Amino acid sequence: MKNAYIKRIFPLLTLILLGSCGKKFLNLSPYNEIPTSGAVTDENSMQVAVNGMYASLRAVDLFGRSVPIDGDLMADNTFIGGQNSNRYLQEMLWTYIAIDGDQQNMWAEAYNTILRANVIINSKLPSDAVTQQLIGESLTVRALCYFTLVRFYALPYQTDSSSPGVPIVLTFDPFAKPARSSVGQVYQQIQSDLNQAITLLNTAKNTSYVSLPVAQGLLAKVLLTEGAYAAANAESLLVIGSGSYHLTLDSAALANYWATTAPRTDGLETLFEVEFDAVDNNGTDNLDAFYDQAGYGDALCTDTLWKIYSPTDGRRGLILPGFRNSQGVFIVNKYSNLQNANGKDNTKILRYAEILLIAAETYNRTGNDVLGLSYLDTVAKARDNSFAGYTGLTGSNLLNQIIIERRKELAFEGDRYWDLVRLGLPVIRDTANTPYLINTPGTLAVSSKARIFPIPQAEINANKNVTQNPGY
């Protein structure tokens, strides 16, 4: 039996014949055919292959919904109330097991995207500006997928970089049965891909495509996760120093930014996003449908998160007090375009505010609290025009405020859980005041097996060289 990630790869010939980024890619049955080495024969076919790679990021259990949902739901930003569609309950309850479909699909869809990227990266076309750009985009997407996999399925880098990570697959070989590389080796591969991409990327398109600042910003985030603070700072400053991006100036502009569905070319807020529109989307399985009360509306904002916003903070305006199942709740309105004829909400992968907060944290971590505070204030004052800025914050007090600002800024984008993981902190929920389901656990200890997902049993069945995570 071929590996699960091999089984999910689509034949490149089909990808080329379809020739679009449409959701049709996501509805095809998987094949076992081996793509021929001649499938990418010219720049046009390479571009079509890249379009298919981007399309695969839309998968429901990848960036179409599960990755951003899990990153808040497994922490303390969101919860699923008593009226629900029975989705993601195991993530909220931390009761996932090795045969769960969500975890199996996330693994398979990430490797599907990696294999699509590999075909492009390993193509033999002559090198020129066009092929370099497309290979750079593919290297960045491959790095993004490995970063996603190693965080969900392996111990944190700062906990034990020598522990089992995930299999590294860089070429197409249907007979290979790779073992899990170490966490450190996976991070080395991610950095290698991004550093190579940085030398190749030469074109700025719109925010649904990878550009040079996207690779630099993602590398900054990876290095922050590793605890390589000086290096992360340097990469974040490259993005900031490019002058290509800016924040919204007030609450109305912030609300309009989130209500806009089209990819951007103006440098406002977004570096990279997975695009959805009225034609190409996951329907009722799209991310916005899991928040919007006109869809499933299952995911709600916790009382704890709501309370940390000041009344004049524009981000509080993206959360609406309301009712669900006759209970007073806080409804997430960051994704408001479910019923919008202009299209669906995109999944934001990387935003300028996060780059500024990476700069703030890494300056603090490397002993420059003055600049750390300055970058923190840049974000906080842009979001709340009545806020005069923080004063007198240094050391651990400044770091704590930066983490709080990250929580406020990146809420409902899938980052909160990973901040707690990289900081070595338990998840602590206020189950007494937020209307969680009865028996929802309030604490996830750092030592719990449920801090990471089990390796899907289907993968272990297909590849005996892949070992299970402890406790599963």
N, C-alpha and C positions, 0 to 999 in steps of 0.2 A: 504494500500500500504506500502511495506517495505521501509525503508530509502534508499536513493540513494547509500550510501556506502555499505549497506547490499546487494542491488541488484547486485552490481558489483563483489561480492566475488565469486570465482570459487570453486567448490566442491573439497575438499582436495583429495578425491579419484582420481579425474582426474589428479590432480597435481602429485600424486604418480605414477600413471600408465604411465604418459609421461616420468618422470624420467630424465629430462634434463633442462638446462637453456635456451633452444632454444626459438626463437621468436614465436614458436607455441603457447606458453602461451598467447601471446598478441593478437592472432587472434581468440581465442575461444569466443563464445557467452556467456554472463553471465548467471548464473543459480541461482535459489533460494533455492536449496537443502541445508539442514543443514549438515555440516560436522560432522561425528560421533566422539564421544570422543575417540574411538579406532583407529582413522585414523593414528595417529603417534604411531606406536606399537613397534618400535625398533630404534636403532641408524641409521640404513640405511634409514628407511622411514623418520626420522627426517632430515637427510642430504638432502634427495630429496625435502622435504618441504622447507628447507632453500634455496636450489637452485631456487625453484619457487619464493620465496620471492625476491631474488636478480633479477630474470628475470623481475619481475613486475616493478622494478625501471627503466627499459628501455622504458616504455610507452612514446609515443611521447609527451604527454602533462605533463609528469613528467620530469625525468632527461634525457629522450631521446632527448628532444629539448626545450620545453617551459620554464622550470625553468631557465636554463642558458641564453636563448635568452632574456627573459623578464627582467632579472636583469641588462642587459646593455641597452636594447632598451627603457625601461621606464625612463632611466636616460639620460646621455649625451655622452655615449661611442659609440653607434651605431645608425644608422638610416636606413630606407627603402627608396630607391630612386624611381625615376619616373617609371623605368622599374621594375615591381614586379609581384609576383604571387598572390597578394591580401591577403597574410598571415600576421598576427600580426599588421595590420594597427591600430586596435583599441588600442593595447598596446602602440604603438608609439604616437598616438593622445590622449591617456588617455580618450577614449570614451566608454570603456567597460560597458556593461549593464548585468542585472541579468540573461538574457537568452542566453548569449554568450556561444558557445560550448567550447572554449578554457578553460574558467574558470570552467565550469561544469566538463570537463574532468579532469582537474588538481585535483580538489576536489575529484572526484570519484576514480582516479588512486591512489592518496595518501592514501585514506581510504582502497582501495583494498590491498595495500601493508601492511598497518597497521593490517588488519584482517588476512593476511597470517602470519605476525609476531606473532599475538596473539595466533594462533593455536599452534605455536611452544613454545612460552613462557609458555602457560598454559598446556602443555603436562605433563603427569604423569610418565614419564620414571624415573628410578632410577638415582640419581645424580652421575656422574663421570666426568672425564676430558673432554670427548667428548661431552656429553650433556651440560655441563657447557659452553663450548666454543660456541656451536650452539645457546644456549639461549642468551649468551652474544652478539653474532652477531645480533640476532633478536631484542634484546632490543635497540641496537645502531641504527639499521635501523628504528625501530619504532620512536625513538627519532628524527632522521633525518626527517622523514615524518611530525611529529608534528611541528618541527621547521619550516619546509617549509610552512605548512598550517597556522600557527599562524602569520607568517610574511606577507603572501599574503592577508589574509582575516581578520586581526584584527589590531587594533591600536598598535603602538609600545609599548613595555614594559615600557620604560622610559616616555612615554606620559601619560598613564593611565593603570596601571597593573590591575585595578579592572574592566575595561571595558570588554564587551563580547569577548571571544576568539573563540575557536572552540570546538565542542563536543569531550569529551574524551571517547574513546571506548576501553576498555581493555579486554573484553571477547566477545564471539559470542552470541548475543541474537537478533534473527530476529524480535522480537516484541518490542524491546526497542525503545524509541523515545527520546534520550537524548537532553537536552538543551545545549546551549553553556556554557562551563565553562569559568571562567574569564581568561584573558590573564595571570595573575599571576599564576593561577592554572595550566594552560597548561605548562608554563615554569617550575613550580615545578615538573610536571610529566616528562618533558624532562630530568631535572636534576636527578630525581629519577631513571629513566631508565638508564642513562649513569653511574651514580654512582654504580648501581647494576652490570651493564655490566663490569665495571672496575674490580670488584671482581671476575668475572667469566672467562674473556678472558685469555687464556693460550697458544695459538698457533699462530704463525705467518705463514701465507700462502703466497699468492701474493696480489698485490694491488687491486684486484677485490673482496677481502674479507675483512671484518672488523677484525682488530687486536686491542690489547690493546692501542697502540698509537693513533689509529683512534678514539676510544672512548674518550681518554684524549684530543685530539686535537679538536674534535667536542664540548666537554664540555667547553674548553677554548673559542671557538667561541661563544657559547651560553651565557656564562658569560660576555664576552665582549659586546655582544648585550644588555644585561641587565644593563650594567654599573657596574658590580661587578668586578672591575679592579684588586684588589689584588688576588682574587680567580682565575680569568682568567690567571693572570701572573703565579701563582703556577702551573696550569695545563699545560700551554705552556712550562714551564721549565722542566716538567716531560718528555715531548716528546723530547725536545732538549737534555736533560741530558741522554736519553736512548742511544744516540750515533748511532742510527739506520739509520739516514737520512743525506743526504748531497745535496748541490746544484751543478749544473753544473759549470764549471770553466771558460768557454768562450762562445763566440757567436756561434761558430760552434757546440759545444756540446749542447747548448740550442736548436738550430735548429734541431739537430738530436734527442734530447729528444722528441720534439713535433712531429717529423715525425715517431716515433716508436709507433706501435699500440698495442703491446703485454703488458699485465700486467707485473709488475716488481717485482723482488725479491732482487734487489741490493741496495734498499734504496735511489735511485736517485730521488729526487724531490717529488714523489707521495706518499701520505699516503693511499688514497682511491679513486677509480674511478669505474664508471659503465662501464662494458666491452661490446664492440661491436666487431664483427669480420666479416669475409666474409660470414659466415653462419647466425649468429645471429645479425641482425641489423634492422633498420627501413627503409631500402631502401632509396628512395628519401626524406623521412621524417626524416632522421637522422640529427643530429646537423650539421655535416660537410657540408651537402648539402645546408644548408641555408646560409652558408658563401662562399662556393666554387663556382666560376663562371661556373664550369662545371655542377653544380646542379642548384638550384634556384638562388643562389648568391644574394639574396635580401638584406641581412644585410651587411652594409658597415661601415667602421671606420669613425668617425667624424673628421673633420679637427682639432678641438680643442684637441682631444686626440693625434693625430699624432704629433702635435707641441710640446707636453711636453716631448717627447723622444729626447735625444741628438743624433746626427748622429752616435755616436759610441756605442750606447746602443743596445745590442743584441736583445732586445725585439722589436726594430723598424724594425729589419729584418724579423719579423713575420707579417709585414704589407707591402703590395706591392702597390706602385703607379700604377694606370692603368686607364682604361676607361670602363664606363658602360653607355649605352644609349647616347654615344657620349660626355659624361661628364667626366672630370678628377676626379677620386675618389681614395680613399685608400681602398684596398681590403684586407680583413682579411685572413691571411695564417697560422693561428695557427692550423687550422684543414685542413690538406692538403692531406688526404688519401682517398678522395672520389673515385678516380680511381685506388687506390692501390690494387693490387691483394692479398696482405697480410691481408687486412681487413680494417675496418672503424675506425674512430677516437673515442676513449673513451671519456666519459664525466668526467672530473676531479672534484671530490667532495671536496677534501682536499689535500693541498700541503704543503711541508715543508716551502717554502718561506712565506706562510701566517702565519704559526706558529711563525716564526721569527719576522714577523711584528706585530703579537699580543703581543709578548714579548716586542717589542720596544714600542708600544703604552701604554701597561699597566705599564711598568717602568716609562714612562713619566707621566702617569696619577697619579702614586703613589709617584712622587717626586724624582725619580732617573734618571735624564736626561743623566748622563754619560753612564749608561748601555743602556738606550733607544736609544741614538745616536749610540752606538756600534752595536746593533742589526740592526738598520736601515742601517748602513754602510755595514754590512755583506751582505745584499741583494743587495744594490745599486752597490757595487764594484764588486760583482760576475756577475752582468748583464752588466756592462760597465767597462772593464779592464783598460781603460784609465782614469777612475774617481778616484781621490785621496781621496775622502770622504768628508763629510760635516764638516764644522768647525763652532764653536760658536753658534750652535743651542741649544736653551733651551726653556722651557715653551711652550707657544702657537705656537711659530715659529717652534719648533721641531715637535709638534703635526701636524701642517699643512703639513710639509714635509712628515711625515709618511703617512698621508692620500693620498697625491699625489703619494707616492711610492706604496701604495696599489692600487691606480687606474692604474698605469702603469703595475704593476705586475699581477694583477688579471683581466685585461681587457679581455672581451669575455668569461669569466667564470661565469658571473652572479652575481657579488658581488657589483658593483658600486652603484646600486640603494639602496641597503640595508645599505651601508655606509652613504649615504645621509639621509636615513630615521632615522637611529639610532643616527646620529649627529644632527637631527632636522633642516636640511638645505633644502632649496627649490632646485628643479631641474632647472638649468638655461642653456639653449642651445644657441649656437651661430648659429642661423638660417640664419644669413646674409652671412656667409662664407661657411658653409656646405650646399650642395645642397639638403636640405630637400624638401619634397613635399610642394606645396603652401598651406598656412593656417595651417601648422604644428605649434602648440603652442610652444612658447619658454620657458615658465615658468610654473612650477607646484608648487603652494604654499604649505607650510606645512599644512595649514588648509583645503586644497582641499579634497573633498570626494574621489577623484580619487587616493589619496595616497595609498588606499587599494582597493582590488577587492570587488565587491558585493558578498554576499552569493548566490550561484546558486539558481535560482528560483525553479528548479526541486527538490532541497533538501527541500526548504520551503514548497512546495506543498506536499511532502511526510511526512514531520515532522513539525507539527504546533508549536512545542516547540522551533524550531530554528528561531531566529529573524534576520531581514535584517539589514545590515549596514546603518547608517544614509545617507540620500540623494539619495538612490537607490529605 
